[in-house]
């Protein structure tokens, strides 16, 4: 399933990888719930580690960070391994993903 609007794309067509790209600046955490629902569903049904690739996300507001954090908390509740892939070329990826990683020991952060 691929969701997109004029600013970003969320590709959940693979059962174990979601790829986010673009500029995500929705108005509230509630606004992200609809967009991130396919990721929650895929994470819930994943047999192995679920991967979320944000390496092509240029901007993510605090509401988006909250949405990703909620996915981490879901993975923790389910006891499922989770991987976030970020880019070393985007300064906020490393800092933000390291902070989110504190929520769950089963979260692996990869910066490429």
C-alpha positions in Angstrom: 0.0 0.0 0.0 1.4 3.4 -1.0 -0.1 6.5 0.5 0.9 10.0 -0.6 0.0 13.6 -0.7 1.7 16.6 -2.2 4.5 16.6 0.4 5.3 13.0 1.3 4.9 9.3 0.5 4.5 6.3 2.8 5.2 3.0 1.1 4.0 0.0 3.0 3.9 -2.4 0.1 6.5 -4.7 1.5 5.3 -6.8 4.5 8.4 -6.1 6.6 9.6 -2.6 5.5 7.9 0.8 5.3 9.6 3.6 3.5 8.8 7.2 4.3 9.9 10.1 2.1 9.4 13.8 1.8 8.3 16.5 4.3 5.9 15.3 7.0 4.3 18.2 8.8 0.7 17.2 9.7 -1.1 19.3 12.3 -1.3 17.0 15.2 -0.4 13.5 16.4 -4.1 12.5 15.7 -3.6 13.6 12.1 -0.7 11.0 11.8 -2.8 8.2 13.2 -4.6 7.6 9.8 -1.4 7.8 7.8 0.6 5.5 10.2 -2.2 2.9 10.5 -0.8 0.6 7.8 2.5 0.6 9.6 0.8 -0.3 12.9 -1.0 -3.1 11.1 2.2 -4.4 9.4 4.1 -4.2 12.6 1.5 -6.2 14.4 1.6 -9.0 11.9 5.3 -9.0 11.2 7.0 -12.4 11.7 10.5 -10.9 12.0 11.9 -7.5 12.6 9.9 -4.7 11.1 11.9 -1.9 9.4 10.9 1.7 9.0 13.2 3.6 6.6 13.1 7.4 7.1 16.3 8.1 5.3 14.4 10.1 2.6 12.5 12.2 5.1 13.8 15.8 5.0 11.5 17.1 7.8 9.4 15.6 10.5 7.6 17.8 13.0 7.1 17.0 16.6 3.7 15.4 15.9 5.4 13.1 13.5 8.0 12.2 16.1 5.2 11.4 18.5 3.6 9.1 15.8 6.9 7.2 15.3 7.4 7.0 19.1 3.9 5.4 19.4 5.0 2.8 16.9 8.0 2.1 19.0 5.8 1.7 22.1 3.5 -0.7 20.1 6.6 -2.8 19.2 7.6 -2.8 22.8 4.1 -3.9 23.9 4.1 -6.7 21.3 7.7 -7.7 22.0 8.6 -7.3 18.3 12.0 -6.2 17.0 11.9 -2.9 15.2 14.6 -1.2 13.0 14.7 2.5 12.1 16.9 3.5 9.1 18.1 7.1 8.9 20.6 9.1 7.0 23.8 10.6 8.2 23.3 13.3 5.7 20.2 14.6 7.5 21.4 16.1 10.9 18.2 15.5 12.9 17.9 11.8 12.0 20.7 10.7 14.4 19.7 12.8 17.3 16.0 12.0 17.0 16.4 8.3 16.4 18.8 7.9 19.4 16.2 9.6 21.6 13.4 7.4 20.3 15.6 4.3 20.8 15.5 4.9 24.6 11.9 3.8 24.5 12.6 0.2 23.6 15.7 -2.0 23.9 14.4 -4.0 20.9 14.8 -1.0 18.6 17.8 -0.9 16.4 18.9 2.3 14.8 20.9 2.2 11.6 22.3 5.4 10.1 23.6 5.1 6.5 
